[in-house]
């Protein structure tokens, strides 16, 4: 991940306090075939 991508991710998701938990939830959703939240 580039610095630009990292900063964009931080701007898009300012509510995230744990990136490990965030990405684990993303992986879980993908495994279950769920549609990601659209904010």
N, C-alpha and C positions, 0 to 999 in steps of 0.2 A: 504494500500500500504506500503510495507516495504521500508526501507531506500535504499536498493539495487535496488528495482524496480524504486524508485523515481530518483535515480542517472542515471539509464539506460535510463529512459524517457528523462531526461534533455540532455543526450548525443545524443540521437536519434533525438531530435528536438531542436537544439540550437537557432533556429529562433523564437521560441515562446516567446512572450512578455506577453501574457495574457492566463493563463491556463484555466480560466473560459470560454473565447471565444473559445479556442481550443476544449475543451470538448463539448461545446454547438454545435459547427460545426460538431463534430463527431456524436453527437446524431441526428442532423438534417440529416446528410448523411444516417444514419441507417434507420431513418423513411422514407426517400425517396427511399431507396433501392439502393443507389449509391455505387459504388465500391470505397474504399479509395484510395487516391493517393499513388503511388508506387515510392518513391524517391530512 
